[in-house]
Amino acid sequence: MATNTYTVTGMTCEHCVGAVRGEVSRIPGVTDVQVDLSTGQVTVTSDAPVDVEAVRASVDEAGYELAS
């Protein structure tokens, strides 16, 4: 099991949280996604390490940006 935390910019409401959670949850192997609106932190738990570019693409698809 692997857990990584990322920072997402541009989220302003619970709809944003749901959009990010939904897109990141679709990455193969992801078992849980926790999003903290106040900090922008997204914690991804998965069966195996997830490529950061897959997370970046999912966050982009949701309409937000992964902080560098």
Predicted model as a PDB file, atoms N, CA, C, CB and O in Angstrom, pLDDT in the B-factor column:
MODEL        1                                                                  
ATOM      1  N   MET A   1       0.840  -1.168   0.000  1.00 94.00           N  
ATOM      2  CA  MET A   1       0.000   0.000   0.000  1.00 94.00           C  
ATOM      3  C   MET A   1       0.896   1.246   0.000  1.00 94.00           C  
ATOM      4  CB  MET A   1      -0.962  -0.010   1.221  1.00 94.00           C  
ATOM      5  O   MET A   1       1.935   1.276   0.661  1.00 94.00           O  
ATOM      6  N   ALA A   2       0.482   2.260  -0.743  1.00 96.00           N  
ATOM      7  CA  ALA A   2       1.237   3.513  -0.831  1.00 96.00           C  
ATOM      8  C   ALA A   2       0.302   4.684  -0.563  1.00 96.00           C  
ATOM      9  CB  ALA A   2       1.915   3.662  -2.225  1.00 96.00           C  
ATOM     10  O   ALA A   2      -0.863   4.665  -0.958  1.00 96.00           O  
ATOM     11  N   THR A   3       0.826   5.704   0.114  1.00 97.00           N  
ATOM     12  CA  THR A   3       0.069   6.919   0.374  1.00 97.00           C  
ATOM     13  C   THR A   3       0.934   8.114   0.015  1.00 97.00           C  
ATOM     14  CB  THR A   3      -0.395   6.991   1.855  1.00 97.00           C  
ATOM     15  O   THR A   3       2.077   8.220   0.461  1.00 97.00           O  
ATOM     16  N   ASN A   4       0.384   9.016  -0.795  1.00 97.00           N  
ATOM     17  CA  ASN A   4       1.089  10.231  -1.179  1.00 97.00           C  
ATOM     18  C   ASN A   4       0.157  11.418  -1.023  1.00 97.00           C  
ATOM     19  CB  ASN A   4       1.616  10.135  -2.628  1.00 97.00           C  
ATOM     20  O   ASN A   4      -1.054  11.300  -1.213  1.00 97.00           O  
ATOM     21  N   THR A   5       0.730  12.565  -0.675  1.00 97.00           N  
ATOM     22  CA  THR A   5      -0.048  13.780  -0.519  1.00 97.00           C  
ATOM     23  C   THR A   5       0.431  14.814  -1.525  1.00 97.00           C  
ATOM     24  CB  THR A   5       0.058  14.323   0.922  1.00 97.00           C  
ATOM     25  O   THR A   5       1.632  15.021  -1.702  1.00 97.00           O  
ATOM     26  N   TYR A   6      -0.521  15.455  -2.176  1.00 98.00           N  
ATOM     27  CA  TYR A   6      -0.241  16.465  -3.191  1.00 98.00           C  
ATOM     28  C   TYR A   6      -0.988  17.737  -2.814  1.00 98.00           C  
ATOM     29  CB  TYR A   6      -0.653  15.970  -4.618  1.00 98.00           C  
ATOM     30  O   TYR A   6      -1.926  17.699  -2.017  1.00 98.00           O  
ATOM     31  N   THR A   7      -0.574  18.859  -3.384  1.00 98.00           N  
ATOM     32  CA  THR A   7      -1.283  20.114  -3.181  1.00 98.00           C  
ATOM     33  C   THR A   7      -1.932  20.520  -4.494  1.00 98.00           C  
ATOM     34  CB  THR A   7      -0.328  21.226  -2.663  1.00 98.00           C  
ATOM     35  O   THR A   7      -1.278  20.579  -5.536  1.00 98.00           O  
ATOM     36  N   VAL A   8      -3.221  20.796  -4.427  1.00 98.00           N  
ATOM     37  CA  VAL A   8      -3.992  21.196  -5.603  1.00 98.00           C  
ATOM     38  C   VAL A   8      -4.412  22.649  -5.418  1.00 98.00           C  
ATOM     39  CB  VAL A   8      -5.242  20.266  -5.815  1.00 98.00           C  
ATOM     40  O   VAL A   8      -4.888  23.037  -4.351  1.00 98.00           O  
ATOM     41  N   THR A   9      -4.233  23.441  -6.460  1.00 97.00           N  
ATOM     42  CA  THR A   9      -4.614  24.848  -6.389  1.00 97.00           C  
ATOM     43  C   THR A   9      -5.896  25.097  -7.173  1.00 97.00           C  
ATOM     44  CB  THR A   9      -3.484  25.740  -6.921  1.00 97.00           C  
ATOM     45  O   THR A   9      -6.195  24.407  -8.148  1.00 97.00           O  
ATOM     46  N   GLY A  10      -6.639  26.094  -6.726  1.00 96.00           N  
ATOM     47  CA  GLY A  10      -7.838  26.515  -7.445  1.00 96.00           C  
ATOM     48  C   GLY A  10      -9.154  26.009  -6.880  1.00 96.00           C  
ATOM     49  O   GLY A  10     -10.218  26.417  -7.347  1.00 96.00           O  
ATOM     50  N   MET A  11      -9.107  25.133  -5.892  1.00 97.00           N  
ATOM     51  CA  MET A  11     -10.348  24.620  -5.314  1.00 97.00           C  
ATOM     52  C   MET A  11     -10.935  25.666  -4.365  1.00 97.00           C  
ATOM     53  CB  MET A  11     -10.099  23.275  -4.566  1.00 97.00           C  
ATOM     54  O   MET A  11     -10.223  26.228  -3.532  1.00 97.00           O  
ATOM     55  N   THR A  12     -12.239  25.923  -4.499  1.00 96.00           N  
ATOM     56  CA  THR A  12     -12.872  26.939  -3.658  1.00 96.00           C  
ATOM     57  C   THR A  12     -14.127  26.452  -2.936  1.00 96.00           C  
ATOM     58  CB  THR A  12     -13.219  28.127  -4.494  1.00 96.00           C  
ATOM     59  O   THR A  12     -14.655  27.163  -2.080  1.00 96.00           O  
ATOM     60  N   CYS A  13     -14.614  25.251  -3.266  1.00 97.00           N  
ATOM     61  CA  CYS A  13     -15.874  24.793  -2.673  1.00 97.00           C  
ATOM     62  C   CYS A  13     -15.945  23.265  -2.652  1.00 97.00           C  
ATOM     63  CB  CYS A  13     -17.075  25.369  -3.451  1.00 97.00           C  
ATOM     64  O   CYS A  13     -15.050  22.581  -3.148  1.00 97.00           O  
ATOM     65  N   GLU A  14     -17.017  22.753  -2.072  1.00 96.00           N  
ATOM     66  CA  GLU A  14     -17.190  21.298  -1.993  1.00 96.00           C  
ATOM     67  C   GLU A  14     -17.375  20.665  -3.365  1.00 96.00           C  
ATOM     68  CB  GLU A  14     -18.380  20.961  -1.113  1.00 96.00           C  
ATOM     69  O   GLU A  14     -17.033  19.498  -3.557  1.00 96.00           O  
ATOM     70  N   HIS A  15     -17.908  21.410  -4.312  1.00 97.00           N  
ATOM     71  CA  HIS A  15     -18.020  20.888  -5.685  1.00 97.00           C  
ATOM     72  C   HIS A  15     -16.617  20.615  -6.239  1.00 97.00           C  
ATOM     73  CB  HIS A  15     -18.792  21.899  -6.610  1.00 97.00           C  
ATOM     74  O   HIS A  15     -16.387  19.594  -6.888  1.00 97.00           O  
ATOM     75  N   CYS A  16     -15.696  21.523  -5.981  1.00 97.00           N  
ATOM     76  CA  CYS A  16     -14.304  21.351  -6.414  1.00 97.00           C  
ATOM     77  C   CYS A  16     -13.710  20.075  -5.801  1.00 97.00           C  
ATOM     78  CB  CYS A  16     -13.451  22.591  -6.016  1.00 97.00           C  
ATOM     79  O   CYS A  16     -13.060  19.280  -6.480  1.00 97.00           O  
ATOM     80  N   VAL A  17     -13.953  19.912  -4.512  1.00 97.00           N  
ATOM     81  CA  VAL A  17     -13.460  18.734  -3.791  1.00 97.00           C  
ATOM     82  C   VAL A  17     -13.984  17.459  -4.452  1.00 97.00           C  
ATOM     83  CB  VAL A  17     -13.886  18.784  -2.299  1.00 97.00           C  
ATOM     84  O   VAL A  17     -13.227  16.517  -4.689  1.00 97.00           O  
ATOM     85  N   GLY A  18     -15.278  17.439  -4.745  1.00 98.00           N  
ATOM     86  CA  GLY A  18     -15.882  16.264  -5.368  1.00 98.00           C  
ATOM     87  C   GLY A  18     -15.333  15.988  -6.750  1.00 98.00           C  
ATOM     88  O   GLY A  18     -15.135  14.832  -7.123  1.00 98.00           O  
ATOM     89  N   ALA A  19     -15.083  17.046  -7.517  1.00 98.00           N  
ATOM     90  CA  ALA A  19     -14.541  16.876  -8.866  1.00 98.00           C  
ATOM     91  C   ALA A  19     -13.145  16.271  -8.816  1.00 98.00           C  
ATOM     92  CB  ALA A  19     -14.508  18.219  -9.606  1.00 98.00           C  
ATOM     93  O   ALA A  19     -12.835  15.349  -9.570  1.00 98.00           O  
ATOM     94  N   VAL A  20     -12.311  16.788  -7.932  1.00 98.00           N  
ATOM     95  CA  VAL A  20     -10.940  16.264  -7.804  1.00 98.00           C  
ATOM     96  C   VAL A  20     -10.978  14.826  -7.291  1.00 98.00           C  
ATOM     97  CB  VAL A  20     -10.092  17.156  -6.848  1.00 98.00           C  
ATOM     98  O   VAL A  20     -10.301  13.951  -7.831  1.00 98.00           O  
ATOM     99  N   ARG A  21     -11.762  14.589  -6.258  1.00 98.00           N  
ATOM    100  CA  ARG A  21     -11.861  13.238  -5.694  1.00 98.00           C  
ATOM    101  C   ARG A  21     -12.331  12.242  -6.759  1.00 98.00           C  
ATOM    102  CB  ARG A  21     -12.828  13.224  -4.484  1.00 98.00           C  
ATOM    103  O   ARG A  21     -11.790  11.142  -6.873  1.00 98.00           O  
ATOM    104  N   GLY A  22     -13.336  12.636  -7.529  1.00 98.00           N  
ATOM    105  CA  GLY A  22     -13.875  11.743  -8.554  1.00 98.00           C  
ATOM    106  C   GLY A  22     -12.866  11.390  -9.629  1.00 98.00           C  
ATOM    107  O   GLY A  22     -12.740  10.226 -10.007  1.00 98.00           O  
ATOM    108  N   GLU A  23     -12.145  12.388 -10.124  1.00 98.00           N  
ATOM    109  CA  GLU A  23     -11.168  12.135 -11.184  1.00 98.00           C  
ATOM    110  C   GLU A  23      -9.987  11.301 -10.683  1.00 98.00           C  
ATOM    111  CB  GLU A  23     -10.663  13.457 -11.756  1.00 98.00           C  
ATOM    112  O   GLU A  23      -9.574  10.348 -11.344  1.00 98.00           O  
ATOM    113  N   VAL A  24      -9.447  11.659  -9.521  1.00 98.00           N  
ATOM    114  CA  VAL A  24      -8.285  10.935  -8.990  1.00 98.00           C  
ATOM    115  C   VAL A  24      -8.671   9.504  -8.629  1.00 98.00           C  
ATOM    116  CB  VAL A  24      -7.707  11.662  -7.752  1.00 98.00           C  
ATOM    117  O   VAL A  24      -7.854   8.592  -8.760  1.00 98.00           O  
ATOM    118  N   SER A  25      -9.905   9.298  -8.179  1.00 98.00           N  
ATOM    119  CA  SER A  25     -10.371   7.949  -7.823  1.00 98.00           C  
ATOM    120  C   SER A  25     -10.382   7.002  -9.023  1.00 98.00           C  
ATOM    121  CB  SER A  25     -11.771   8.024  -7.220  1.00 98.00           C  
ATOM    122  O   SER A  25     -10.347   5.784  -8.851  1.00 98.00           O  
ATOM    123  N   ARG A  26     -10.431   7.548 -10.221  1.00 98.00           N  
ATOM    124  CA  ARG A  26     -10.464   6.715 -11.435  1.00 98.00           C  
ATOM    125  C   ARG A  26      -9.102   6.154 -11.831  1.00 98.00           C  
ATOM    126  CB  ARG A  26     -11.013   7.517 -12.582  1.00 98.00           C  
ATOM    127  O   ARG A  26      -9.022   5.285 -12.700  1.00 98.00           O  
ATOM    128  N   ILE A  27      -8.040   6.635 -11.210  1.00 98.00           N  
ATOM    129  CA  ILE A  27      -6.701   6.117 -11.527  1.00 98.00           C  
ATOM    130  C   ILE A  27      -6.638   4.657 -11.077  1.00 98.00           C  
ATOM    131  CB  ILE A  27      -5.568   6.974 -10.832  1.00 98.00           C  
ATOM    132  O   ILE A  27      -6.973   4.349  -9.933  1.00 98.00           O  
ATOM    133  N   PRO A  28      -6.213   3.760 -11.963  1.00 97.00           N  
ATOM    134  CA  PRO A  28      -6.127   2.346 -11.588  1.00 97.00           C  
ATOM    135  C   PRO A  28      -5.260   2.130 -10.345  1.00 97.00           C  
ATOM    136  CB  PRO A  28      -5.570   1.532 -12.751  1.00 97.00           C  
ATOM    137  O   PRO A  28      -4.151   2.656 -10.249  1.00 97.00           O  
ATOM    138  N   GLY A  29      -5.781   1.354  -9.405  1.00 97.00           N  
ATOM    139  CA  GLY A  29      -5.047   1.025  -8.191  1.00 97.00           C  
ATOM    140  C   GLY A  29      -5.341   1.935  -7.014  1.00 97.00           C  
ATOM    141  O   GLY A  29      -5.002   1.602  -5.878  1.00 97.00           O  
ATOM    142  N   VAL A  30      -5.973   3.093  -7.267  1.00 98.00           N  
ATOM    143  CA  VAL A  30      -6.286   4.023  -6.173  1.00 98.00           C  
ATOM    144  C   VAL A  30      -7.432   3.435  -5.351  1.00 98.00           C  
ATOM    145  CB  VAL A  30      -6.664   5.449  -6.724  1.00 98.00           C  
ATOM    146  O   VAL A  30      -8.461   3.031  -5.893  1.00 98.00           O  
ATOM    147  N   THR A  31      -7.233   3.397  -4.034  1.00 98.00           N  
ATOM    148  CA  THR A  31      -8.234   2.826  -3.143  1.00 98.00           C  
ATOM    149  C   THR A  31      -8.945   3.876  -2.291  1.00 98.00           C  
ATOM    150  CB  THR A  31      -7.591   1.807  -2.249  1.00 98.00           C  
ATOM    151  O   THR A  31     -10.041   3.627  -1.788  1.00 98.00           O  
ATOM    152  N   ASP A  32      -8.320   5.063  -2.124  1.00 98.00           N  
ATOM    153  CA  ASP A  32      -8.942   6.107  -1.321  1.00 98.00           C  
ATOM    154  C   ASP A  32      -8.362   7.461  -1.708  1.00 98.00           C  
ATOM    155  CB  ASP A  32      -8.740   5.837   0.189  1.00 98.00           C  
ATOM    156  O   ASP A  32      -7.177   7.571  -2.020  1.00 98.00           O  
ATOM    157  N   VAL A  33      -9.206   8.493  -1.686  1.00 98.00           N  
ATOM    158  CA  VAL A  33      -8.777   9.864  -1.959  1.00 98.00           C  
ATOM    159  C   VAL A  33      -9.410  10.765  -0.911  1.00 98.00           C  
ATOM    160  CB  VAL A  33      -9.174  10.317  -3.411  1.00 98.00           C  
ATOM    161  O   VAL A  33     -10.633  10.817  -0.785  1.00 98.00           O  
ATOM    162  N   GLN A  34      -8.582  11.470  -0.163  1.00 98.00           N  
ATOM    163  CA  GLN A  34      -9.054  12.427   0.835  1.00 98.00           C  
ATOM    164  C   GLN A  34      -8.628  13.820   0.380  1.00 98.00           C  
ATOM    165  CB  GLN A  34      -8.488  12.095   2.270  1.00 98.00           C  
ATOM    166  O   GLN A  34      -7.465  14.037   0.039  1.00 98.00           O  
ATOM    167  N   VAL A  35      -9.569  14.757   0.374  1.00 98.00           N  
ATOM    168  CA  VAL A  35      -9.294  16.121  -0.073  1.00 98.00           C  
ATOM    169  C   VAL A  35      -9.611  17.088   1.057  1.00 98.00           C  
ATOM    170  CB  VAL A  35     -10.114  16.471  -1.344  1.00 98.00           C  
ATOM    171  O   VAL A  35     -10.708  17.063   1.614  1.00 98.00           O  
ATOM    172  N   ASP A  36      -8.651  17.939   1.392  1.00 97.00           N  
ATOM    173  CA  ASP A  36      -8.840  18.969   2.415  1.00 97.00           C  
ATOM    174  C   ASP A  36      -8.940  20.314   1.694  1.00 97.00           C  
ATOM    175  CB  ASP A  36      -7.658  18.967   3.473  1.00 97.00           C  
ATOM    176  O   ASP A  36      -7.942  20.844   1.206  1.00 97.00           O  
ATOM    177  N   LEU A  37     -10.146  20.852   1.634  1.00 97.00           N  
ATOM    178  CA  LEU A  37     -10.390  22.098   0.918  1.00 97.00           C  
ATOM    179  C   LEU A  37      -9.575  23.256   1.485  1.00 97.00           C  
ATOM    180  CB  LEU A  37     -11.864  22.439   0.961  1.00 97.00           C  
ATOM    181  O   LEU A  37      -9.048  24.069   0.725  1.00 97.00           O  
ATOM    182  N   SER A  38      -9.467  23.342   2.802  1.00 97.00           N  
ATOM    183  CA  SER A  38      -8.803  24.490   3.423  1.00 97.00           C  
ATOM    184  C   SER A  38      -7.312  24.559   3.120  1.00 97.00           C  
ATOM    185  CB  SER A  38      -9.004  24.448   4.911  1.00 97.00           C  
ATOM    186  O   SER A  38      -6.751  25.652   3.032  1.00 97.00           O  
ATOM    187  N   THR A  39      -6.665  23.414   2.960  1.00 97.00           N  
ATOM    188  CA  THR A  39      -5.224  23.393   2.685  1.00 97.00           C  
ATOM    189  C   THR A  39      -4.906  23.077   1.229  1.00 97.00           C  
ATOM    190  CB  THR A  39      -4.544  22.380   3.578  1.00 97.00           C  
ATOM    191  O   THR A  39      -3.793  23.325   0.767  1.00 97.00           O  
ATOM    192  N   GLY A  40      -5.883  22.527   0.501  1.00 97.00           N  
ATOM    193  CA  GLY A  40      -5.637  22.103  -0.874  1.00 97.00           C  
ATOM    194  C   GLY A  40      -4.925  20.766  -0.951  1.00 97.00           C  
ATOM    195  O   GLY A  40      -4.516  20.341  -2.031  1.00 97.00           O  
ATOM    196  N   GLN A  41      -4.775  20.101   0.180  1.00 98.00           N  
ATOM    197  CA  GLN A  41      -4.051  18.836   0.195  1.00 98.00           C  
ATOM    198  C   GLN A  41      -4.950  17.681  -0.240  1.00 98.00           C  
ATOM    199  CB  GLN A  41      -3.484  18.566   1.590  1.00 98.00           C  
ATOM    200  O   GLN A  41      -6.095  17.552   0.193  1.00 98.00           O  
ATOM    201  N   VAL A  42      -4.386  16.848  -1.112  1.00 98.00           N  
ATOM    202  CA  VAL A  42      -5.076  15.663  -1.606  1.00 98.00           C  
ATOM    203  C   VAL A  42      -4.206  14.469  -1.247  1.00 98.00           C  
ATOM    204  CB  VAL A  42      -5.347  15.741  -3.161  1.00 98.00           C  
ATOM    205  O   VAL A  42      -3.065  14.363  -1.695  1.00 98.00           O  
ATOM    206  N   THR A  43      -4.751  13.573  -0.438  1.00 98.00           N  
ATOM    207  CA  THR A  43      -4.020  12.384  -0.030  1.00 98.00           C  
ATOM    208  C   THR A  43      -4.576  11.191  -0.795  1.00 98.00           C  
ATOM    209  CB  THR A  43      -4.117  12.160   1.510  1.00 98.00           C  
ATOM    210  O   THR A  43      -5.768  10.888  -0.732  1.00 98.00           O  
ATOM    211  N   VAL A  44      -3.681  10.521  -1.522  1.00 98.00           N  
ATOM    212  CA  VAL A  44      -4.060   9.406  -2.380  1.00 98.00           C  
ATOM    213  C   VAL A  44      -3.479   8.125  -1.802  1.00 98.00           C  
ATOM    214  CB  VAL A  44      -3.572   9.628  -3.841  1.00 98.00           C  
ATOM    215  O   VAL A  44      -2.270   8.016  -1.596  1.00 98.00           O  
ATOM    216  N   THR A  45      -4.348   7.159  -1.544  1.00 98.00           N  
ATOM    217  CA  THR A  45      -3.926   5.845  -1.080  1.00 98.00           C  
ATOM    218  C   THR A  45      -4.162   4.862  -2.222  1.00 98.00           C  
ATOM    219  CB  THR A  45      -4.698   5.412   0.223  1.00 98.00           C  
ATOM    220  O   THR A  45      -5.211   4.872  -2.866  1.00 98.00           O  
ATOM    221  N   SER A  46      -3.162   4.012  -2.459  1.00 98.00           N  
ATOM    222  CA  SER A  46      -3.259   3.090  -3.589  1.00 98.00           C  
ATOM    223  C   SER A  46      -2.579   1.770  -3.268  1.00 98.00           C  
ATOM    224  CB  SER A  46      -2.640   3.710  -4.843  1.00 98.00           C  
ATOM    225  O   SER A  46      -1.804   1.660  -2.317  1.00 98.00           O  
ATOM    226  N   ASP A  47      -2.892   0.762  -4.095  1.00 96.00           N  
ATOM    227  CA  ASP A  47      -2.303  -0.561  -3.915  1.00 96.00           C  
ATOM    228  C   ASP A  47      -0.798  -0.539  -4.152  1.00 96.00           C  
ATOM    229  CB  ASP A  47      -2.963  -1.564  -4.853  1.00 96.00           C  
ATOM    230  O   ASP A  47      -0.045  -1.250  -3.487  1.00 96.00           O  
ATOM    231  N   ALA A  48      -0.366   0.284  -5.107  1.00 95.00           N  
ATOM    232  CA  ALA A  48       1.044   0.438  -5.464  1.00 95.00           C  
ATOM    233  C   ALA A  48       1.271   1.919  -5.736  1.00 95.00           C  
ATOM    234  CB  ALA A  48       1.438  -0.452  -6.716  1.00 95.00           C  
ATOM    235  O   ALA A  48       0.306   2.654  -5.948  1.00 95.00           O  
ATOM    236  N   PRO A  49       2.518   2.375  -5.736  1.00 94.00           N  
ATOM    237  CA  PRO A  49       2.767   3.790  -6.011  1.00 94.00           C  
ATOM    238  C   PRO A  49       2.130   4.238  -7.330  1.00 94.00           C  
ATOM    239  CB  PRO A  49       4.269   4.058  -6.044  1.00 94.00           C  
ATOM    240  O   PRO A  49       2.169   3.521  -8.330  1.00 94.00           O  
ATOM    241  N   VAL A  50       1.548   5.431  -7.310  1.00 95.00           N  
ATOM    242  CA  VAL A  50       0.888   6.000  -8.481  1.00 95.00           C  
ATOM    243  C   VAL A  50       1.818   7.043  -9.085  1.00 95.00           C  
ATOM    244  CB  VAL A  50      -0.502   6.626  -8.110  1.00 95.00           C  
ATOM    245  O   VAL A  50       2.407   7.847  -8.362  1.00 95.00           O  
ATOM    246  N   ASP A  51       1.950   7.033 -10.388  1.00 95.00           N  
ATOM    247  CA  ASP A  51       2.779   8.000 -11.089  1.00 95.00           C  
ATOM    248  C   ASP A  51       2.214   9.403 -10.894  1.00 95.00           C  
ATOM    249  CB  ASP A  51       2.872   7.655 -12.590  1.00 95.00           C  
ATOM    250  O   ASP A  51       1.017   9.621 -11.081  1.00 95.00           O  
ATOM    251  N   VAL A  52       3.061  10.348 -10.520  1.00 96.00           N  
ATOM    252  CA  VAL A  52       2.624  11.717 -10.275  1.00 96.00           C  
ATOM    253  C   VAL A  52       1.979  12.328 -11.517  1.00 96.00           C  
ATOM    254  CB  VAL A  52       3.802  12.573  -9.823  1.00 96.00           C  
ATOM    255  O   VAL A  52       1.089  13.171 -11.401  1.00 96.00           O  
ATOM    256  N   GLU A  53       2.418  11.914 -12.697  1.00 97.00           N  
ATOM    257  CA  GLU A  53       1.832  12.452 -13.930  1.00 97.00           C  
ATOM    258  C   GLU A  53       0.386  11.982 -14.109  1.00 97.00           C  
ATOM    259  CB  GLU A  53       2.674  12.033 -15.148  1.00 97.00           C  
ATOM    260  O   GLU A  53      -0.427  12.698 -14.695  1.00 97.00           O  
ATOM    261  N   ALA A  54       0.062  10.800 -13.615  1.00 97.00           N  
ATOM    262  CA  ALA A  54      -1.319  10.318 -13.663  1.00 97.00           C  
ATOM    263  C   ALA A  54      -2.189  11.171 -12.748  1.00 97.00           C  
ATOM    264  CB  ALA A  54      -1.400   8.822 -13.255  1.00 97.00           C  
ATOM    265  O   ALA A  54      -3.320  11.510 -13.096  1.00 97.00           O  
ATOM    266  N   VAL A  55      -1.662  11.512 -11.585  1.00 98.00           N  
ATOM    267  CA  VAL A  55      -2.395  12.374 -10.652  1.00 98.00           C  
ATOM    268  C   VAL A  55      -2.552  13.760 -11.265  1.00 98.00           C  
ATOM    269  CB  VAL A  55      -1.665  12.462  -9.278  1.00 98.00           C  
ATOM    270  O   VAL A  55      -3.632  14.349 -11.215  1.00 98.00           O  
ATOM    271  N   ARG A  56      -1.470  14.279 -11.842  1.00 98.00           N  
ATOM    272  CA  ARG A  56      -1.517  15.608 -12.470  1.00 98.00           C  
ATOM    273  C   ARG A  56      -2.571  15.652 -13.576  1.00 98.00           C  
ATOM    274  CB  ARG A  56      -0.133  15.985 -13.044  1.00 98.00           C  
ATOM    275  O   ARG A  56      -3.329  16.617 -13.670  1.00 98.00           O  
ATOM    276  N   ALA A  57      -2.624  14.616 -14.412  1.00 98.00           N  
ATOM    277  CA  ALA A  57      -3.593  14.557 -15.507  1.00 98.00           C  
ATOM    278  C   ALA A  57      -5.023  14.495 -14.968  1.00 98.00           C  
ATOM    279  CB  ALA A  57      -3.312  13.340 -16.406  1.00 98.00           C  
ATOM    280  O   ALA A  57      -5.920  15.121 -15.534  1.00 98.00           O  
ATOM    281  N   SER A  58      -5.243  13.762 -13.902  1.00 98.00           N  
ATOM    282  CA  SER A  58      -6.582  13.653 -13.316  1.00 98.00           C  
ATOM    283  C   SER A  58      -7.031  14.974 -12.708  1.00 98.00           C  
ATOM    284  CB  SER A  58      -6.611  12.555 -12.253  1.00 98.00           C  
ATOM    285  O   SER A  58      -8.180  15.384 -12.870  1.00 98.00           O  
ATOM    286  N   VAL A  59      -6.124  15.630 -12.014  1.00 98.00           N  
ATOM    287  CA  VAL A  59      -6.441  16.928 -11.413  1.00 98.00           C  
ATOM    288  C   VAL A  59      -6.733  17.943 -12.519  1.00 98.00           C  
ATOM    289  CB  VAL A  59      -5.270  17.424 -10.507  1.00 98.00           C  
ATOM    290  O   VAL A  59      -7.658  18.746 -12.397  1.00 98.00           O  
ATOM    291  N   ASP A  60      -5.949  17.906 -13.597  1.00 97.00           N  
ATOM    292  CA  ASP A  60      -6.165  18.791 -14.732  1.00 97.00           C  
ATOM    293  C   ASP A  60      -7.533  18.531 -15.361  1.00 97.00           C  
ATOM    294  CB  ASP A  60      -5.051  18.608 -15.776  1.00 97.00           C  
ATOM    295  O   ASP A  60      -8.250  19.466 -15.719  1.00 97.00           O  
ATOM    296  N   GLU A  61      -7.882  17.267 -15.489  1.00 97.00           N  
ATOM    297  CA  GLU A  61      -9.179  16.888 -16.071  1.00 97.00           C  
ATOM    298  C   GLU A  61     -10.334  17.439 -15.231  1.00 97.00           C  
ATOM    299  CB  GLU A  61      -9.293  15.349 -16.184  1.00 97.00           C  
ATOM    300  O   GLU A  61     -11.394  17.776 -15.760  1.00 97.00           O  
ATOM    301  N   ALA A  62     -10.116  17.524 -13.920  1.00 97.00           N  
ATOM    302  CA  ALA A  62     -11.137  18.066 -13.018  1.00 97.00           C  
ATOM    303  C   ALA A  62     -11.204  19.594 -13.103  1.00 97.00           C  
ATOM    304  CB  ALA A  62     -10.850  17.633 -11.573  1.00 97.00           C  
ATOM    305  O   ALA A  62     -12.147  20.207 -12.601  1.00 97.00           O  
ATOM    306  N   GLY A  63     -10.187  20.211 -13.748  1.00 97.00           N  
ATOM    307  CA  GLY A  63     -10.190  21.654 -13.923  1.00 97.00           C  
ATOM    308  C   GLY A  63      -9.314  22.413 -12.935  1.00 97.00           C  
ATOM    309  O   GLY A  63      -9.481  23.619 -12.752  1.00 97.00           O  
ATOM    310  N   TYR A  64      -8.386  21.713 -12.301  1.00 98.00           N  
ATOM    311  CA  TYR A  64      -7.530  22.332 -11.307  1.00 98.00           C  
ATOM    312  C   TYR A  64      -6.070  22.023 -11.626  1.00 98.00           C  
ATOM    313  CB  TYR A  64      -7.896  21.846  -9.890  1.00 98.00           C  
ATOM    314  O   TYR A  64      -5.770  21.383 -12.633  1.00 98.00           O  
ATOM    315  N   GLU A  65      -5.177  22.478 -10.771  1.00 97.00           N  
ATOM    316  CA  GLU A  65      -3.762  22.320 -11.060  1.00 97.00           C  
ATOM    317  C   GLU A  65      -3.020  21.735  -9.864  1.00 97.00           C  
ATOM    318  CB  GLU A  65      -3.150  23.657 -11.457  1.00 97.00           C  
ATOM    319  O   GLU A  65      -3.244  22.119  -8.716  1.00 97.00           O  
ATOM    320  N   LEU A  66      -2.132  20.797 -10.170  1.00 96.00           N  
ATOM    321  CA  LEU A  66      -1.277  20.220  -9.138  1.00 96.00           C  
ATOM    322  C   LEU A  66      -0.121  21.182  -8.926  1.00 96.00           C  
ATOM    323  CB  LEU A  66      -0.767  18.782  -9.534  1.00 96.00           C  
ATOM    324  O   LEU A  66       0.573  21.532  -9.881  1.00 96.00           O  
ATOM    325  N   ALA A  67       0.098  21.614  -7.690  1.00 94.00           N  
ATOM    326  CA  ALA A  67       1.205  22.527  -7.377  1.00 94.00           C  
ATOM    327  C   ALA A  67       2.525  21.781  -7.540  1.00 94.00           C  
ATOM    328  CB  ALA A  67       1.071  23.102  -5.927  1.00 94.00           C  
ATOM    329  O   ALA A  67       2.607  20.580  -7.281  1.00 94.00           O  
ATOM    330  N   SER A  68       3.537  22.491  -7.964  1.00 68.00           N  
ATOM    331  CA  SER A  68       4.867  21.875  -8.158  1.00 68.00           C  
ATOM    332  C   SER A  68       5.500  21.523  -6.850  1.00 68.00           C  
ATOM    333  CB  SER A  68       5.789  22.802  -8.930  1.00 68.00           C  
ATOM    334  O   SER A  68       6.614  20.999  -6.824  1.00 68.00           O  
TER     335      SER A  68                                                      
ENDMDL                                                                          
END                                                                             
